[in-house]
């Protein structure tokens, strides 16, 4: 979980701003390259030219899994935004491009922020963690196939922190049909998550940061059948 929901990355060094910080822009991007290598491909079928297009054995290949151009920022001190276009290539389908993230956040109070647009669905900790900070290129199978198969959705939700970051909540309504899809059934999906950091209130938490990282939480999802 990131304050301002991954809008302002602390690691970002390149930025543009006016002298009064009314407008701050963070140009960004990411490139993730994947490589498939098969050490034991088996025998070549009779009558087949090895390594030809007719060779049914799996083939070694390099491809761009994710290439993204992003612009994040804040303006007038209270509105954050994030827009990202993604261009990808896959071995099976060739290449395609699409909108990844596009949202704006009204940020006046730490305990209540309003966000609208397309974003990582607020369900499970891993789905709300940017793939830049994951150990592997993709999220875990349980998240991708069971929890949030489509990762992103369009809608609006409210979220915020309690004092000293002892608790976090997010709740909202999304289409429930995935990334870049309009609502297909005229029903919305209520989705949300929350957690409590029971040790964050302790005075020692300012010195020992790990006390704030001890969390207990959960997510919920309601959708009309």
Buried (B, 14 or more C-beta within 10 A) or exposed (E): BEBBBBBBBEEEEEEEEEEEEEEBBBEBEBEBEBEEEEEEBEEBEEEEEEEEEEBEBEEEEEEBBBBBBBBBBBBEEEEBBBBBBBBBBEEEEEEEEEBBBBBBBBBEEEEEBBBBBBBBBBBBBBBBBEBEEEEEEBBBEEBBEEBBEBBBBBBBBBBBBBEBBBBBBBBBBBBBBBBBBEBEEEEBBBBBBBBBBEBBBBEEBEEEEEBBEEBEBEBEBEEEE
